[in-house]
């Protein structure tokens, strides 16, 4: 009896007495330490029990928390109990590192247990040679399915779709469809509708499960088929697909090829991933960071990825500084101008960033287009004017109190009004123009907008000061 309790103790201690997460939802270091100990001691029983019970997202977090060598060991020690879909929950760099260390046979066994969309997501990050080594280990039918999906363009619906779906002839009745699903052992893990197709797999329409289950067995499926069901092309961009899901409140959408043959289905869980990826990409782009940068990247990789935009920013900073050079004599005569000039540029830059953030997001979600562009531009200009007047009064009073020069308050006030209006216009117009020329406004807008507000801020402030105080 004591021996049995001792055998059960490691798993019980980890799972029962030591929860994975604390009250803030963070992974407990003690939990990771216990897993690490079990890995180093090759104590497979508790490890298998743990990975079998954890949700794929939690398992992914656990994998990310382990040391690099322990990650591979965890997969190898737990074998078939390890859910390879958990690797889709970790950073790309971590996933690639694990897959490169594992034997192709091990990866192939894990891929076989995944739905096609998860398997494609796992494989697409690898180079063609590694993909081929893994695909060669799969049965021919599964290999063909994955290879077809991998042939679709990156970020397309064809890459996101799962190839497991249920099709029925349109001339069946409800009873036949239900019996078919009951007697088919390899149904998709989760589905929301079934699809009517002809003998050549051409899409005829969709039948929702709720409509099917509410109908009596003799009712023909033809009475339930929704021929106008929204569907997507396998070549459609995943961002457009996500936008359609949000607009029409979809939970699933059939995917057809160029001949209207049904080739897959996209479900809401895939779309949520797309939305998160696109939002993450836009956020990084606004900061001049490459979309594939991850926290797990090395110092050298991260530095190289950020270098180019920092170099562009340096060039634009020299451009802004050259404006100060035009007023070198005036700055020598009135030191207060050198002290206050950065304030004007900074306020304009902050206002422009606010406008630019709203504009880039509105363009991405198609809320801003040619039909309302003029109205939005005018609105942003007026917002810049209102805030400009407000901050002109605040800054003007502060400048006079600081330097005891009455005219300085008027000069900096006028300059701030000019720069906040310029910043608002730049923040909205530059993303619109970049969108029209098919450049990514999230990537390039920040540098251009900052340059405009720096140049306009310095030039307006020093130019007005030159005229007001008669400086030469």
N, C-alpha and C positions, 0 to 999 in steps of 0.2 A: 504493500500500500504506500509506504513512504517512498519507494522507488518510483511508483507511478506518479506521485505528486511531484517528484523531482524532475521527471521527464516533462511534465506539463508546465513546470514553473516558468521557463524562459518566455514562452509565448504568452502565458497568462500575465506575466509581469509587464510585458510590453503593451499588450492589447488592453488589458483590464485595469491594471493599477497605474499605468503610465500613458495617459491619453496622448495622441499625436500632437494636438494643438492646445495652446493655452487659451485663456479667456479672451484674448485679443485676436484669436485666429491664427497666431504665428506658430510655426513648428517648434516644439520644445527641444532645446539642445540635448536634454537627457534622453529623449526618444531617439534622436539621431545617434547619440553615443551608444545606446543599446543595440541599434541596428548595426552600427559599425563593428561593435564587439562580436555580434553574431556572424557577420561577414568574415572577420579575421579568424574566427574559430571554426568557420565552415559549418555552422550550426543551422542546417538547412530547414529543419522542421518548423521552428518559429518563423523563419523568413518566408517560407512558402505560405504559411497560414496568414501572415500579415499582408503580403502582396495580393493574395486571393480575396481578402476582405476589403482592401482599400479601393475607393473609387479611383478611376484613372487619373482624375485631376489631382487627388491627394497623393497618388503614387508618383505622379510627375514632380510634385513639389518635394517629395522625399528624395527622389533621384537627384534633383538639383541641389539639395542640401548636403549630399554626400561628397566625399573627396573623389576626384576623377577616377582613380583606380578602383575605388569601392563601387562606383556605379556599374562598371562592367562586371565586376564580381557578383553583384546582386542579381543581374540578369542571368548570368551563367549558373549561379547556385539555385535559383528558383525555377529555371527551366520553363515548362509549359504553364506554370502558374503565373508567370509574369505577363501582364497585359501590355503588348507593344503599343497600344494606342496611347499609353502614358507618355511615350516619347514625343508625341505630338504636343504635349503640354509644356515642354521645356524649351529653352532657347535653342535656336538653330545650331549655334556653335556646340552646345552640349550634346544635342542629338547626333550631329555629324561625328563628333568625337567618339561617342559610344558605338555607333554603327560601324565606324572604321575599325574599331578594336575587336568587334565580334566576328566570329566565323560566318561566312555567307549562309551556311546551312542553318545556323542558329537564327539569323535574321529571317530567312525564308520560312522557317517554322512559325515564327511570330507573325509574319505578314499573312500567312494562310488563315490565321484566326481573326483577321481584321475584316471589316467591311471595306469595299473597294475604295471609297473616298478616303478613309483613314490610311489605307495602304498606299495610295497615290501620294498623299501628303507626306508620308514617311519617306517614300522613295525619291520624290522630286528634288529634294535637297542634295542628293548624291550625284556624283558625276556619272557619265554614261557607262564607264567601265564597271563601277561598283554596282550600278543598277542592273547591268547585264549579268553579273556574277550571281546576284540574288534571284533574278527572274529565271535563270536557268535551272534553279532548284525547285521551281514551282511546277505543278501540273499544267499541261498545255492550255487548258481552257482558262484557268486563272491567269496564266501568263498573258494570253492574248487579250483578256479584258483589261489588265493593267497597262499593257503596252499601248492599247488604243487610247486610253485616258491620258497617258503621258505624251501622246502625240499632239494633243490639243495645246493651244498657246497657254503660256503661263498666265495666271490670273483670269482665266476664262471659266465659263460655266462648266465646260467639259472636264476641267481639272477638279472642280469642286463636287461634281455629281457623284452619286453612288450608282453602281450598275445593277444593284439588286432592287427589283421592283416586281409588281404583280400585274400581269396582263391577262385579259380574258377576251373571248370573241364577243362581239356586240350582239350576237343572236342568242346568247345564253339568257337564262332567267336568274333571279336572285338565289334560288335554292342551289342551282348548279355552281354559282360563284362561291357561295358559302361552303359547299361540300368540297370544292376544289381547294380552298384555302385550308380547310381542316385536314385534308389528306396529303397536303404538300409539306414535307418535313423541313425543307430549307427556305422558309419564308424570311424576308428581311427582318432584322432585329426589331425595328420599329417602323410603322408605316401609317399613313393617314388617309390614303385613297388608293383605289385600283384603277387601271387604265384599260380602255377598250382599244384593241388594235386589229387590223386585218391580218391576213396570212403573211404579208410581207413586212409586218411590224410597223406599218404606217399608223400614226396616231389618229384615233377616232374620237376620243373624248375621255373625260374622267368621271369616276363615280366615287363620291365621298363615302366613307365608312358609316357615317351617321345615317345617310340616306339609304344605304344598303340594309342596315340593321333595322330600320323602321319599316321596311317593306316586307310584304308577305312573300313566301317562296315562289309562287307562280308568276310574280310580276316580272315582265321582260326587262332586261338591263337597258334596252333601248329607251325605256321610259325614264330612266334615271341618269342617263349619260348627259354630262354637261359638255356640249361641243364647243362652247365659247370659253372653256376653262383657260385661264392665262397660262402660257407656257413660254419657255425661253429657248433660244438657240444655243447649241453647245459652244458656239464661238462668241457669245455675248460676254462682255466684260463683267467680272464678278461684282464690281461696284454697282453697275446698272441693275444686276439681278437683286442685290441687297436693297436698292432703292425701290424696286418694284414690290418686293416683299413688304416693305414698310408702308408703301402707299396703299396697297390693296389688302393688307392684313392677312397675308398668306402664311400657311404653315408648311406647305410643300408645293413644288412646281415641277411638272414634267419637262424633260430636256429632249429636244429633237435635233436631228442633224439637218443638213441642207436639203435633204429629200423628204423631210417631215417624218422620218422614221424615229420611233421612240428609242432613245439610247441611254436614258438615265433619269434620275430624279434628284432634285436639290431640296433639302429639308431645312427647317428653321435653325437647327443647331449649327449647320454649316454657315448659314447667313450671319448668325451672331458672331462667329469667328471672323467672317469677312469684315463686318462692321468694326470690330475691335482692331483688326489689322490696318484697315484704311484710316481709322482715327489715329492710330499710333504712328502711321506713316506721315500723315499730315502734321501732327504735332512735332515730330522730329524734323520735318522739312522746314517748318517755321523757325526752328532753332539752328538751321544749317547743319543738321546731323543726317547722315545717310540712313535710309530706311532699314537697312539690314544690321545696324549697330545693336549689339546686345550687351547686357551687363557682364556677361561671361567672356566677352572678347578680351584679348590681351592688350597690354598698354600700347604696343607698337601698332597693332591693327586699328585701335581706336584713334590714336594720334594721326595715322595716315588718312583715315576716313574724314577727320575734321579739318585737315590741313588746307584743302583747296578753298573752302569757303572762308576760312580765316585769312587766306592770302587775298581773296577778292575784297574782303572787308578792309584789309590793310591798304589796298590800292584806293578804295573809296575814301578812307580816312585821310590819305594824302591829298586827295582832291578837296575835301572839306577844309583841311589845314591850309591849302593854297589860297583860300578865300581870306583867311586871317592874314596871310602875307600881303594881300593887296592893301590892307589897312594897317600896316606895320607902324607908319608914322603916327597915326591917330592913337594907336594903342600905347605908344611911348608917351604921348602927351596926356592921356587920361587913363591911368591904371585901372580905374573902376570898370572900364569897358572890357578889359581882359578878364576881370573877375566875374562879370555878369553875363558875358557872351555864352558860356556853356549852359547857363540856366535856360536861355531862350532855345538853344538847340535841343536840350534835353526834354523840355516840355513839348516841343513839336514832335520829337521822336516818340514819346510816350503816347501822345494823341494819335499819331499815325499808326502805331502798333495796335491800338484798340480798334481802329477802323479796319485795318488790314485783316485782323483776326476774324472779325465779323464777315468781311467780304469774302475771304478765302473759304470759310465754312459755308457761306451762302452759295457760292459758286459750286462747291463740291456736292451740295445737296440739291442743286438746281432751283433753289429759292430765288436766286438772282439771275436774271436773264435779260434779253433785249427788250422784253415787254415792260420791265419795271426799272431798268438801269438808270434812266434819266431821273426818275423820282428819287431813287436811293442816293444818287450822287448829290442832288440838291439837298436832300435831308442831311447827309453827312457834312456838307459844306456849312449848312446852317448850324449844325451841332458844333462844328469847329469855331464858328463865329461867336456863338453864345458862350462857350467855354473860354474862348479867347478874350472876350470882354471881361468875364468874371476874373480870370487870372491876370489880366492886364491891371485891374484895380488892386488886386492883392499884391502882385509883384512890384507894381509901381510904388505903392505905399512903403513896402519893405525896402526898396532901393533908396528912396529918399531918406528914410530913417537911418539907413546904414551909412550912406556917403554924404548926407546933408547937401545934396545937389538937386534942387527942385526939378529942373528940366530932365534929369535922368529918369524920373518916374514916368514921364510922358514918353520918352524914347523907348524904354524897355516895354512899356505897355503896348505901344503901336507895333513893335517888333513881335511881341508874343501873339497879338491878334493875327498878324500876317502869317506867322509860322504855324499856328494851330489850324488856320484855314488851309494853308498849303499842305500840312500833314494829313488833314482829313481828305483832301482831294487826291493826294498821292496814295493814301491808304486804300482808296476805293478804285481809282482809275488804273493804277498799275496792275493789280490783279485782274481787272476786266480785260485790259489790253493783252496781258500774257495769256489769258484764257483764249482770246480771239486768235492769237498766233499759235495756239496749241502747245504752249509751254506750260509747265506746272506752276501755277501761281504760288503754291505753298513753298516751293523751293527757292524761287528767285525774288519774290516780292520784298522780303525783309531788307536785303542789301540795298536795293534801289530806293526804297522808301526812306531808309535811314540816311542815305546820301542826300536825298532831296531836302529833308528837314534840317540836316546839318548845314548844307549850303545856303538854303533860304534863311535859316535862323541867323547864321553869322552875317550874311550879306545885308539882310534887312536891318538888323540891330546896328551894325557898324555904319551902314550907309545912312540910316536915319540920324544916328549920332553925329556923323560928319556934317550933315546939313544943318542939324539943330544947333550944334555948338560952333559951327564954322571952322571945323578942323581941316587942315590940309596935309 
